[in-house]
Amino acid sequence: MVKRRPQLRSLPNRPNPSIGGSSNPEKVVAALRIITADPNVKAILFNIFGGITRTDDVANGIVTATKANPLKVPIVIRLTGTNEEIAVKILEENGFVAMTDMDEAVKKAVSLATGKVAA
């Protein structure tokens, strides 16, 4: 059973690809390609928890994917874990903001998707 945060319960389910512990930036490119293929997606919440997964590799994948296929919807990036400082620097140098608090990231994604301020 998939548990959804209360803020997201009112939103329909959308693609939720996983890069499954890999540090391969190409998996990130593929995941974003899957997500953006759905015309109903209003915002993307990219949650990176780097234990085995190196967050800097995922950050490079996000940058590569968005340069190759510019996003038409907003993206919220939440990350924590292995090489977090490097990942934040990579993302900031490329115009992204990385958050570390999951609840704040969810609220931001909901707000961007619905046009309403999340409680």
C-alpha positions as CSV (number, residue, x, y, z in Angstrom):
1,M,0.0,0.0,0.0
2,V,1.3,3.4,-0.9
3,K,1.0,6.1,1.7
4,R,0.6,9.6,0.5
5,R,1.1,12.7,2.6
6,P,-2.1,14.5,3.6
7,Q,-1.3,17.4,1.3
8,L,-1.2,15.1,-1.7
9,R,-4.3,13.0,-1.0
10,S,-6.5,15.3,-3.0
11,L,-4.2,15.1,-6.0
12,P,-4.5,12.2,-8.5
13,N,-1.8,9.6,-8.7
14,R,0.8,10.2,-11.3
15,P,3.9,8.4,-12.5
16,N,6.3,7.7,-9.7
17,P,9.5,6.3,-11.3
18,S,12.3,5.2,-9.0
19,I,16.0,5.2,-9.7
20,G,16.3,2.5,-7.1
21,G,19.7,3.1,-5.4
22,S,21.5,3.8,-8.6
23,S,23.9,6.7,-9.1
24,N,23.5,6.6,-12.8
25,P,22.4,10.1,-14.1
26,E,20.8,8.4,-17.2
27,K,18.2,6.9,-15.0
28,V,17.3,10.4,-13.8
29,V,16.9,11.5,-17.4
30,A,14.7,8.4,-18.1
31,A,12.6,9.1,-15.0
32,L,12.0,12.7,-16.0
33,R,11.1,11.6,-19.5
34,I,8.4,9.3,-18.1
35,I,7.0,12.0,-15.8
36,T,6.9,14.7,-18.4
37,A,5.2,12.5,-20.9
38,D,2.0,12.8,-18.9
39,P,0.2,16.0,-20.0
40,N,-1.7,16.1,-16.7
41,V,1.4,16.6,-14.5
42,K,1.3,20.1,-13.0
43,A,4.5,20.0,-10.9
44,I,7.3,17.5,-10.2
45,L,8.5,16.7,-6.7
46,F,11.9,15.1,-7.0
47,N,12.8,13.4,-3.7
48,I,16.4,12.3,-3.4
49,F,17.4,10.3,-0.4
50,G,21.0,9.4,-0.9
51,G,22.3,6.5,1.0
52,I,23.6,4.3,-1.7
53,T,22.5,6.8,-4.3
54,R,24.9,9.7,-4.6
55,T,22.9,12.9,-4.6
56,D,25.5,14.6,-6.8
57,D,24.9,12.1,-9.6
58,V,21.2,12.6,-9.3
59,A,21.7,16.3,-9.4
60,N,23.8,16.0,-12.6
61,G,21.0,13.8,-14.0
62,I,18.4,16.5,-13.3
63,V,20.6,19.1,-15.0
64,T,21.3,16.9,-18.0
65,A,17.6,16.0,-18.4
66,T,16.3,19.5,-18.1
67,K,18.9,20.8,-20.6
68,A,18.0,18.1,-23.1
69,N,14.2,18.5,-22.5
70,P,13.3,21.8,-20.9
71,L,10.5,21.4,-18.3
72,K,7.1,22.9,-19.0
73,V,6.1,22.4,-15.4
74,P,7.8,23.5,-12.1
75,I,10.1,21.2,-10.3
76,V,10.7,21.0,-6.6
77,I,13.8,19.2,-5.5
78,R,14.2,17.7,-2.0
79,L,17.5,16.0,-1.2
80,T,19.5,14.7,1.6
81,G,22.4,12.2,1.9
82,T,25.6,11.2,0.3
83,N,27.4,14.2,-1.3
84,E,24.5,16.5,-0.4
85,E,26.7,19.7,-0.4
86,I,28.0,18.9,-3.9
87,A,24.5,18.2,-5.2
88,V,23.2,21.5,-3.8
89,K,26.0,23.4,-5.5
90,I,25.4,21.6,-8.8
91,L,21.7,22.4,-8.7
92,E,22.2,26.1,-7.6
93,E,24.8,26.6,-10.4
94,N,22.1,25.5,-12.8
95,G,19.3,27.6,-11.5
96,F,17.6,25.1,-9.3
97,V,16.7,25.3,-5.6
98,A,17.2,22.2,-3.4
99,M,15.2,21.8,-0.2
100,T,16.1,19.4,2.6
101,D,12.8,19.4,4.5
102,M,10.3,16.9,3.0
103,D,7.2,18.6,4.4
104,E,8.2,22.0,3.0
105,A,9.0,20.4,-0.4
106,V,5.5,18.7,-0.4
107,K,3.8,22.0,0.5
108,K,5.7,23.8,-2.3
109,A,4.9,21.1,-4.9
110,V,1.2,21.2,-4.0
111,S,1.1,24.9,-4.1
112,L,2.7,25.0,-7.6
113,A,0.5,22.2,-8.8
114,T,-2.8,23.7,-7.6
115,G,-2.1,27.4,-7.5
116,K,-3.1,27.4,-3.9
117,V,-0.9,27.9,-0.8
118,A,-0.7,24.6,1.1
119,A,-1.6,24.6,4.8
